[in-house]
Amino acid sequence: MPPNPFLGVVLHAIGGLSAGSFYLPFKRVAKWKWESYWMIQGVLAWIIMPPLAAWLTTPNLWQIFSHSPARSMILAWLFGALWGIGGLTFGLSMRYLGLSLGYAIALGFCAAFGTLIPPMVNGTMGTLFAGSGGLIVLGGIVVCLMGIALCGYAGVCKERELTEEQKRNSVQEFSLAKGFAVAIFAGVMSACMAFAINAGKPIADAAVAAGTPAVYQNNPVFILIMAGGFTTNFIWCVALNFKNKSGGDYLRGSRQLLLGNYLLAGLAGVIWFGQFFFYGMGTTKMGKYDFSSWTIHMAFIIVFSSLWGIFLKEWRGVSRRTMSKVWLGLGVLTFSTVVIGFGNYVAAHPELLNAFRGH
């Protein structure tokens, strides 16, 4: 099927909504340490949901893996493990910065590294941006980074305006310095997801050859990537369970408490997986510049997480001027997705631009 960048943008928006919302159920988890509910959401998000989604959408699943290069499978798992480290520290950045600011800083670096480094590594950067469509896409990426910078700057303004008590009323463990360092590291490591998907392209090609609809071709790849991510998260969470003596969280407490916590953490995992289910479909619709999917995905995550942060009153007490920066940043981010989608559309339909020039 031909590329459909605008449908791709819509799918990325749904994925961004999932990613920007998954942390909300955690706010209702009671009496568990962070590592305990993070472990449960990880089991759902990285171990149960990827094989289930692939089984439902991909025929001849095991045949696909048997016909895929071992190197591609190993690299997908390895980059997934590195991405898992980013996911770990990403969760910590939410604790220290809150939803809106934590997402903006971490995903800003994630967008920059995850979008631009893969074509640089592949040696395709020059050819990708040679045409008009490529230049529009590049412009959209620059606009996206500007929007991320605006959201980050709004967070700095928040830090200056609020008292320590006000900050902790909205984010209990607020710490700009600690959160900023964690968020930068999380963003850089999380960009490994883009490398993992790139490494898994031969697996996606094998899926299509085995009869998988192109829109679902990345689902088998996610099994390996998520397994890698779970590996690093499992090791860290178990280590924290021992260190903090929180291993009893999984069994301690009333039946109502345990049932509620398991359901909430599991729900977070299901919602979290939705981001890559829709991201995997969206990237198949973006055409020649499918690597730009990562920027669009990051932009939508920041938009929706920032809206949740506003709804949850994380910005309560800041000046109208600072809030205007937040809204401006969100508007710029939204506009960037339109620009990138249009650039992909121009690349897929160059005759439209030629007809425009003819007039």
C-alpha positions as CSV (number, residue, x, y, z in Angstrom):
1,M,0.0,0.0,0.0
2,P,1.2,3.6,-0.7
3,P,2.4,5.8,2.2
4,N,-0.2,7.8,4.0
5,P,1.7,10.3,6.2
6,F,-1.4,12.0,7.6
7,L,-2.8,8.7,8.7
8,G,0.6,8.0,10.2
9,V,0.5,11.2,12.1
10,V,-3.0,10.2,13.5
11,L,-1.6,6.8,14.6
12,H,1.3,8.5,16.2
13,A,-1.1,10.9,18.1
14,I,-2.9,7.9,19.5
15,G,0.4,6.3,20.5
16,G,1.5,9.6,22.1
17,L,-1.8,9.8,24.1
18,S,-1.0,6.3,25.4
19,A,2.6,7.2,26.4
20,G,1.5,10.5,27.9
21,S,-1.1,8.8,30.0
22,F,0.3,5.6,31.3
23,Y,1.8,7.1,34.5
24,L,-1.6,8.2,35.7
25,P,-2.7,4.9,37.3
26,F,0.5,4.9,39.4
27,K,-0.8,7.9,41.3
28,R,-3.5,5.7,42.7
29,V,-1.2,2.8,43.8
30,A,-1.1,2.6,47.6
31,K,1.7,1.5,50.0
32,W,4.0,0.1,47.3
33,K,7.5,1.2,46.6
34,W,8.2,2.5,43.1
35,E,10.2,-0.6,42.1
36,S,7.2,-2.9,42.9
37,Y,4.6,-1.2,40.8
38,W,7.2,-0.6,38.0
39,M,7.9,-4.3,37.9
40,I,4.2,-5.2,37.5
41,Q,3.6,-2.7,34.7
42,G,6.8,-4.0,33.1
43,V,5.5,-7.6,33.1
44,L,2.3,-6.5,31.3
45,A,4.0,-4.0,29.0
46,W,7.1,-5.9,28.0
47,I,6.4,-9.6,28.5
48,I,2.7,-10.3,28.0
49,M,1.4,-7.6,25.6
50,P,4.0,-7.8,22.8
51,P,3.7,-11.6,22.1
52,L,-0.1,-11.2,22.4
53,A,-0.3,-8.4,19.9
54,A,2.0,-10.2,17.5
55,W,0.1,-13.4,17.9
56,L,-3.2,-11.6,17.0
57,T,-1.8,-9.7,14.0
58,T,1.0,-11.8,12.6
59,P,0.6,-15.2,10.9
60,N,3.4,-17.8,11.1
61,L,5.1,-15.9,13.9
62,W,7.8,-18.5,14.7
63,Q,8.5,-19.0,11.0
64,I,9.3,-15.3,10.8
65,F,11.9,-15.6,13.5
66,S,13.4,-18.7,11.9
67,H,13.9,-16.8,8.7
68,S,15.3,-13.7,10.3
69,P,19.0,-12.9,10.6
70,A,20.4,-13.8,14.0
71,R,22.4,-10.6,14.1
72,S,19.2,-8.5,13.6
73,M,17.5,-10.4,16.5
74,I,20.5,-10.0,18.8
75,L,20.8,-6.2,18.0
76,A,17.1,-5.7,18.5
77,W,17.3,-7.3,21.9
78,L,20.6,-5.5,22.8
79,F,19.3,-2.0,21.9
80,G,16.1,-2.9,23.7
81,A,18.1,-3.6,26.8
82,L,19.8,-0.2,26.5
83,W,16.5,1.4,25.9
84,G,15.3,-0.3,29.0
85,I,17.9,1.6,31.1
86,G,16.4,4.8,29.6
87,G,12.9,3.6,30.6
88,L,14.1,3.0,34.2
89,T,15.6,6.5,34.6
90,F,12.6,8.0,32.7
91,G,10.3,6.7,35.4
92,L,12.6,8.4,38.0
93,S,12.4,11.7,36.2
94,M,8.6,11.7,36.6
95,R,9.2,11.4,40.4
96,Y,11.5,14.4,40.5
97,L,10.0,16.7,37.9
98,G,6.4,15.7,37.4
99,L,4.6,14.7,34.3
100,S,4.9,17.9,32.2
101,L,8.5,19.0,32.9
102,G,9.9,15.4,33.2
103,Y,8.5,14.4,29.8
104,A,9.6,17.6,28.1
105,I,13.2,17.4,29.1
106,A,13.7,13.6,28.8
107,L,11.9,13.4,25.4
108,G,13.6,16.4,24.0
109,F,16.9,14.7,24.1
110,C,15.2,11.4,23.1
111,A,13.7,13.1,20.0
112,A,17.0,14.7,18.9
113,F,19.2,11.6,19.3
114,G,16.6,9.0,18.1
115,T,15.6,11.0,15.0
116,L,18.9,12.2,13.6
117,I,21.5,9.5,14.6
118,P,20.0,6.5,12.7
119,P,20.3,8.1,9.3
120,M,23.7,9.4,10.2
121,V,24.9,5.9,11.2
122,N,23.3,4.5,8.0
123,G,25.1,7.1,5.9
124,T,21.7,8.3,4.4
125,M,21.5,11.7,5.9
126,G,22.6,13.6,2.8
127,T,20.3,11.8,0.4
128,L,17.3,12.0,2.7
129,F,17.4,15.8,2.8
130,A,18.3,16.3,-0.8
131,G,14.7,16.8,-2.0
132,S,12.0,19.3,-1.1
133,G,10.1,16.8,1.0
134,G,13.2,16.1,3.0
135,L,13.9,19.8,3.6
136,I,10.4,20.2,4.9
137,V,10.8,17.2,7.2
138,L,14.1,18.7,8.5
139,G,12.4,22.0,9.1
140,G,9.6,20.2,11.0
141,I,12.2,18.5,13.2
142,V,13.8,21.9,14.0
143,V,10.4,23.3,14.8
144,C,9.8,20.3,17.1
145,L,13.0,20.9,19.0
146,M,12.1,24.6,19.4
147,G,8.8,23.5,20.9
148,I,10.6,21.2,23.3
149,A,13.0,23.9,24.3
150,L,10.0,26.2,25.1
151,C,8.4,23.6,27.3
152,G,11.7,23.1,29.1
153,Y,12.2,26.8,29.5
154,A,8.7,27.1,31.0
155,G,9.8,24.5,33.5
156,V,12.8,26.5,34.5
157,C,10.5,29.5,35.0
158,K,8.3,27.4,37.2
159,E,11.4,26.5,39.3
160,R,12.2,30.2,39.8
161,E,8.7,31.3,40.7
162,L,7.4,28.7,43.1
163,T,8.5,28.1,46.7
164,E,9.8,24.7,47.8
165,E,6.5,24.0,49.5
166,Q,4.5,24.8,46.4
167,K,6.7,22.6,44.2
168,R,6.3,19.7,46.5
169,N,2.5,20.2,46.7
170,S,2.3,19.5,43.0
171,V,5.3,17.0,42.7
172,Q,6.0,15.3,46.1
173,E,9.7,14.7,45.4
174,F,10.4,17.7,43.2
175,S,14.2,18.3,42.6
176,L,15.2,20.2,39.5
177,A,18.9,19.4,39.6
178,K,18.4,15.7,40.3
179,G,15.5,15.4,37.9
180,F,17.3,17.3,35.1
181,A,20.3,15.0,35.3
182,V,18.1,11.9,35.3
183,A,15.9,13.1,32.5
184,I,18.9,13.9,30.2
185,F,20.3,10.4,30.7
186,A,16.9,8.9,30.2
187,G,16.4,10.8,27.0
188,V,19.7,9.7,25.5
189,M,19.3,6.1,26.5
190,S,15.6,5.9,25.4
191,A,16.7,6.9,21.9
192,C,18.0,3.4,21.6
193,M,14.5,2.4,20.8
194,A,14.9,4.0,17.3
195,F,18.1,2.0,16.8
196,A,16.4,-1.2,17.9
197,I,13.5,-0.7,15.4
198,N,16.1,0.1,12.7
199,A,18.1,-3.1,13.6
200,G,14.9,-5.1,13.4
201,K,14.0,-4.1,9.9
202,P,15.0,-7.5,8.5
203,I,12.6,-9.1,10.9
204,A,9.8,-6.8,9.8
205,D,10.6,-7.6,6.2
206,A,10.4,-11.3,7.0
207,A,7.0,-10.7,8.6
208,V,5.7,-9.1,5.4
209,A,7.1,-11.9,3.3
210,A,5.3,-14.4,5.6
211,G,1.9,-12.7,4.9
212,T,1.7,-10.1,7.7
213,P,-0.1,-6.9,6.7
214,A,2.5,-4.1,6.4
215,V,0.9,-2.0,9.0
216,Y,1.6,-4.7,11.6
217,Q,5.1,-5.7,10.4
218,N,6.9,-4.2,13.5
219,N,5.0,-6.3,16.0
220,P,7.4,-9.3,15.9
221,V,10.3,-6.9,16.4
222,F,8.7,-5.5,19.5
223,I,8.8,-9.0,21.2
224,L,12.6,-8.9,21.1
225,I,13.0,-5.2,21.9
226,M,10.6,-5.4,24.9
227,A,12.3,-8.6,26.1
228,G,15.6,-6.6,26.2
229,G,14.0,-3.7,28.0
230,F,12.4,-6.0,30.6
231,T,15.8,-7.7,31.2
232,T,17.4,-4.5,32.6
233,N,14.3,-3.3,34.3
234,F,13.8,-6.7,36.0
235,I,17.4,-6.7,37.3
236,W,17.1,-3.2,38.7
237,C,13.7,-3.6,40.3
238,V,14.7,-6.9,42.0
239,A,17.9,-5.1,43.3
240,L,15.7,-2.3,44.7
241,N,13.3,-4.8,46.2
242,F,16.2,-6.3,48.2
243,K,17.8,-3.0,49.1
244,N,14.5,-1.3,50.2
245,K,13.1,-4.6,51.7
246,S,10.0,-4.0,49.4
247,G,9.8,-7.5,48.0
248,G,6.9,-8.2,50.4
249,D,4.8,-5.5,48.5
250,Y,3.6,-8.2,46.1
251,L,1.9,-10.2,48.8
252,R,1.6,-7.9,51.9
253,G,-1.7,-6.1,52.7
254,S,-5.4,-6.7,52.4
255,R,-6.9,-8.5,49.4
256,Q,-8.6,-5.3,48.3
257,L,-5.2,-3.4,48.5
258,L,-3.4,-6.0,46.5
259,L,-6.1,-6.4,43.9
260,G,-6.3,-2.6,43.4
261,N,-2.5,-2.2,43.1
262,Y,-2.1,-5.1,40.7
263,L,-4.9,-3.8,38.5
264,L,-3.6,-0.3,38.5
265,A,0.0,-1.3,37.7
266,G,-1.2,-3.7,35.1
267,L,-3.4,-1.1,33.5
268,A,-0.4,1.2,33.3
269,G,1.5,-1.5,31.5
270,V,-1.3,-2.1,29.0
271,I,-1.7,1.6,28.3
272,W,2.1,1.9,28.0
273,F,2.3,-0.8,25.4
274,G,-0.4,1.0,23.3
275,Q,2.2,3.7,22.5
276,F,4.4,1.3,20.5
277,F,1.5,-0.7,19.1
278,F,0.3,2.5,17.4
279,Y,3.8,3.8,16.8
280,G,4.7,0.6,14.9
281,M,1.6,1.1,12.7
282,G,2.3,4.8,12.2
283,T,5.8,4.4,11.1
284,T,4.7,2.1,8.2
285,K,2.6,5.0,6.8
286,M,5.4,7.7,6.8
287,G,7.1,6.6,3.6
288,K,10.7,7.5,2.7
289,Y,11.1,9.6,5.8
290,D,9.9,7.1,8.3
291,F,12.7,7.9,10.7
292,S,10.9,11.2,11.4
293,S,8.2,9.1,13.1
294,W,10.3,9.3,16.3
295,T,10.1,13.1,16.4
296,I,6.4,13.1,15.8
297,H,5.9,10.4,18.5
298,M,8.0,12.4,21.0
299,A,6.1,15.6,20.2
300,F,2.7,14.1,20.8
301,I,3.9,12.5,24.1
302,I,5.0,15.9,25.4
303,V,1.8,17.5,24.3
304,F,-0.5,15.0,26.0
305,S,1.7,14.6,29.1
306,S,1.8,18.4,29.5
307,L,-2.0,18.6,29.2
308,W,-2.2,16.0,31.9
309,G,0.2,18.0,34.0
310,I,-1.9,21.1,33.6
311,F,-5.1,19.2,34.5
312,L,-3.4,17.7,37.6
313,K,-2.5,21.3,38.7
314,E,1.3,20.7,38.5
315,W,1.6,24.3,37.2
316,R,-0.6,25.8,40.0
317,G,0.9,29.1,41.3
318,V,3.0,30.0,38.3
319,S,2.5,33.4,36.5
320,R,0.3,33.9,33.5
321,R,3.5,34.6,31.6
322,T,5.0,31.2,32.4
323,M,1.7,29.5,31.4
324,S,1.8,31.3,28.1
325,K,5.2,29.8,27.5
326,V,3.7,26.3,28.2
327,W,0.8,26.8,25.8
328,L,3.2,28.3,23.1
329,G,5.5,25.3,23.4
330,L,2.6,22.9,23.0
331,G,1.3,24.9,20.0
332,V,4.7,24.8,18.4
333,L,5.0,21.0,19.0
334,T,1.6,20.4,17.5
335,F,2.5,22.5,14.4
336,S,5.8,20.6,14.0
337,T,3.8,17.3,13.5
338,V,1.8,18.9,10.7
339,V,5.0,20.2,9.0
340,I,6.7,16.8,9.3
341,G,3.6,15.0,8.0
342,F,3.3,17.4,5.1
343,G,7.0,16.9,4.2
344,N,6.5,13.1,4.1
345,Y,3.4,13.6,2.0
346,V,5.4,15.8,-0.5
347,A,8.0,13.1,-0.7
348,A,5.4,10.5,-1.5
349,H,3.6,12.8,-4.0
350,P,6.3,15.0,-5.7
351,E,3.9,15.8,-8.5
352,L,1.9,18.0,-6.2
353,L,4.8,20.3,-5.5
354,N,5.7,20.3,-9.2
355,A,2.2,21.3,-10.1
356,F,2.3,24.1,-7.5
357,R,5.5,25.4,-8.9
358,G,4.1,25.3,-12.4
359,H,1.4,27.7,-11.3
